[in-house]
Amino acid sequence: MTCVRGVAVVSAIAAAAWTIFAGKDLSWDLLHYHYYVAHAFLHGRLTQDFFAASAQSYLNPLGYIPFYALAASGLHSVAVSVAFAVVHSVNAVLLYAIARRLFEDRAPREREWFAALAAALGVASAVFWATVGTSFLDPLLTVPMLGGLLLLLRTNAPGTSARAAFAGFLFGAAAALKYSNALFALAAVALPWMQGPAGARTRVRGAAAYAAGCLAAILLFGGYTFLFLWREFGNPVFPLFNGWFRSPEFPPINIGAERFAPRSLGDAVLFPFRAVSPESMVYAEISAPDFRFAALMVLAAGLAAVLVWRRGRAMASGGRAPSAADWRLIVFFALAYSLWLATSSNGRYGMLVVLLAGLLAARLAGLLLAPAVARGALLVLLVSQIVACALISPSRWFMLDRWSTRWLAYEVPARAAREPALYLTVETQTMAAVVPFLHPDSAFVNVRGQHSIGRGAERMQALFARYAGRVRALGRALRLRRDGRPRPEIVENYDATLLRYGFKVDPEDCFAIPWRPRRDDAVSELANMLVTDDTALRPPPVGLVSCALRPGAWSPAEIEEERRMSALFDRMERDCPGVFRGQTSITERFGREWSRSYAGLEARLETREGALVLAPYFKLIYFPLGRIEDWRDGAPASLAAVCREGLRQ
């Protein structure tokens, strides 16, 4: 117990120090929806706004309330970040506790060495440290899941069903608060079946207790959200899985997270070695080289070969055969890893897998190698991993700011605080974090972004009628020149979208919402002396501008051109199922061209001077799909294979 307390103290101090050195996080997700969804839930805005933060507006908000509550309370941003960093540091403590259980066959001193190395390797990931002390749920929700895993690794102890039920509750809570964790809750079902040499009835009872605990947590932490969304939209997880629930407020499609998912079995097999790459967008948006997955795969292959050779007998050279707890962890990791890899391969979504990879690598090294050799190899792996991340990976996920008294430092002009309006955003990043700073009776709609809204949407039309004469545009791109107007080309781009809805920008009626943090207090000044990332010295580009909208409309020629392009895009979606996979969207102006954006594909179909291309959002590539004239009678013969089998990225 003394060792566990020591690890807890060291981990908390390390996490608190790191988050100060890293700087105040201004992630894309925080500005887009983390802050907004908690505010919207607590202030009843989900029926007042409509897709204010795009599809993420309707995620379960409960997990984001702690960060919102602390940040909105006026607590210093350093204190907020340190508080979350300390909670996130519990991951290291739980990894250490799990490792001690796995290495309980070792002498006490050797056991502590291996447990400490395993815990350090577990958290030795840029994906983890870039989120420590931030609003991301991922490092927060791995805490209950690691706690549940620790409970399920126990064997031959009384209270098996009670432990399984509590473990199920912990996994269920994590799944309810972030839906991607449902994969890990599903993988953990296998563990009650492996609780010692129990009979079938005991195994069924343990699995049932786990399922009951999981269901209870899902209902407790997600029930209200599910019921609200079912009542309002006819889909309990709106807009997810709308291909099944068919809410009229969203296209009948299922949104996936395919950005990093392997395109073939070969890609999946090679993932551990691709993760070593220093490039971004391999399995995370940031550069996060990871040697641990490759080491784990090599060690796993070695263990499998030795077990087959010796047919389960004790290992040579000081090694050992896997224990029952080892097999539980191996089975759970294999299931969790496979489900994660097949569905998203997103490093943040797979934070539990990311943390367990280092721990399991340490355990397999201990099984295969003599103690001194294993410790040496693990130290080399740990140092290599730390050096690679320190030299290559960014300290924060998106961008950062210097520390200030408030986390979000918007200064709203008196007019915006006094006059309610309907604000329309047309940028992919909605910047919905500004919503709590404007008049509480204002409403917000992201008409074009990750998901674009058809002009006939009933809820949006009701808002247009309610706020007639008080409709404004809001966005970062509208920043004002010295004459108080946005640049003409930006106005033209905004109008290309807004004319669809009957509006155009009035450049004579604009106001700025500047970002003005206070950093003259002693805490901020001291903390900012410690920030190590030079990018924090540059002002973050998060200031906003709002301009009034006046009536506008497309010309008859533009209406006819939209009809013609919509028919073309419909034909492409129908005749090219391998590429579009049943996804559909609305046709929009894209500058002087036309486009459709597909949230489920994370890509945009565009015209480019008569050519047709599919452009992924997060990759500097595009895939040619012929020319407009090639599609007059359906898919051209040259694209038959692509339309049938899909694009190879």
C-alpha positions, 0 to 999 in steps of 0.5 A: 500500500505504501508503494501505491501511495508513493506512485500516486503522489509521484504521478499526481506531481508529474501530471500537474507539472506537465500540464503547466509546462504544456500550456493552456489547451485550446483544442478544436473539440473544446472550442467546437463542442466540449464547453457548449454541450455542457452549457446547453444541457444545464441551460436547456438550450437543446431545443433553443438551438439547432445543430449549434455545434454540428452533430456533436451538439447532441452527445451525452453532456454529463462527462463535460459538466465537470470541466465546464463547471470549474472553468465557468466558476471563475476558478483560475485556468491553472487550477482547473487544469491541475485538478484534471491532471491529478485525476488523469494521473490516476491512470498511472496508479491503476496501471501500477496496481494491475501490474503488481497483480500480474507480477505477484509471482516475483520477489517483492523488490523485483515485483515493484521494479517491473510494476513501476516499469509497466506503469511508466510504459503504459502512460508513455504515449503522446496521445495520453500526455497531450490530453492530460489536464484538458477537457478531453474525456478520454483520459478521464474515462479510462480511470473507471475502465482500468478500475473495472479491469483491475476488479476482473483480474482477481481470481479464486476470491469470494464475491465474484458476482459482486465484483463483476457487477461493479466492474460492469457498472464502471465500464457501463459508465464510461460507455454512456459518457463516451459511446466509443467506449462501448467497444471496451465494455463489450470486450470485458464481457469475456472476463467474468467467463474466465474467473477461475475454475468455475462451473458453467452456472457460476460463469453465467452468473458472473457474466449476468452480474457484469451485464446488469451492472453495465446496463444500470450505469448506462441507464443512470448516466445516459438514460436522460439523454437517450429519452430526451433525444428519442422524444425530440428526434425519434433517435435515442443517440441522435444523429448517430445510427440514423440509418436505423432510426430514421429521424427526419432531422438528419439524413438516413445514414450511419456516421462512422469514424473511418479516418484512421481505420485500416482499409485492408487486413494487411493494413490492420496487421501492419498497424503496430509498425505504422504507429512508429511513424513520426507523421501525423494522421497515422492513428491520431491527428497529431504526430505521436510515434509509438514503439510500444505496439511494435514491441508488443507484437514482437513479444506476443509472437515470441511468447506464442512460439515458445508456448507452442514449442514447449506446449505450455510448460514453464519457460526457460532462461528465468521465464514463466508460463502465463498465469490465469490473470495474464490470460485474462488480460491478454484475451481482453486486450486482444478483443479490445484492440481488434474492435478498436482497430476495426472500427476507428483506430483513432488513438484518443478513442482507443486510449484504454488500448494505448495505456494497456499496450505498454503494460502488456509489453512489460508483462510479456517481456517478464514472461519471456526473458530473464529478469535482468534482460527484461528490465534492461530491454524495457528501460531501453524501450521506455527511454526511446519512447520518451525521447521520440515523443519529446522531440516530435510530438506537440504538447497539446492536441490542436493549439495552446494559449498562455495561462490566464485567469479565465480559460475562455477569454471572450469579451462580448460587446455590450450590443451582443450581450443586450440584443438576442439574435439568431446566429448562423455559422458556416464554418466546420469549427463552429466555435460554439464555446462562445455561446455562453457569453452572448445573450441567453435568448439568442439561438445558434445554427451551424447551417454548414460544417461537418453536417449541412442542413437542408433549407427546408428543415422545419426547426430551422425555418421556425427559428428564421420566423422567430428571429425575423430581422435579427439574423446574423452570421458568426465566424472566425473568417469574418475578421474585420479590416481597419474600415470595420468591414470583412474582406470582400472575398470572405463575404462572397464565400459566406454568401455562396452558402447563405443565399441558399437560406435566403440571406446575404452578409451586410458588411456595414453592420458587423462587430468583433468578439475579441479574445482578451485574456488577463495574464497580469496576476501572479499565478499566470505570470509564474505559470507562463514562465514555465510554459515550454512551447514557443507557439504559446507566445503567438495569440491564438486565432480564436477571435470572432466577428458577427455580421448582420444578414439581410434578405438575398436569393439565388438567381433562376440560373443558379437554382437551375444549376443547383438542380442539375448538379444535385441530379449528378451527385445523386447519380454518382451516389447511386452508381458508385456504392463502393465509394459513397457506401450509402452516404448522401448529403445536400448540394452546396456552393464551394466558392465558384464550384459545387460540392457535397460534404459527407460526415460519414466518409469524412470527405467532400465531393467537389467539382474542379473546373469540370472535373470531379474529385473526392477530397478527404478532410484530413489528408492532402490528397484527392481522388479523381472521379472523372469529369462531369460529362463522363457521368451523364449516363451513369458511372463511366467504364473506367471507374467500374472497379473503383465504384464496385470496390471503393478507393484505396487510400 
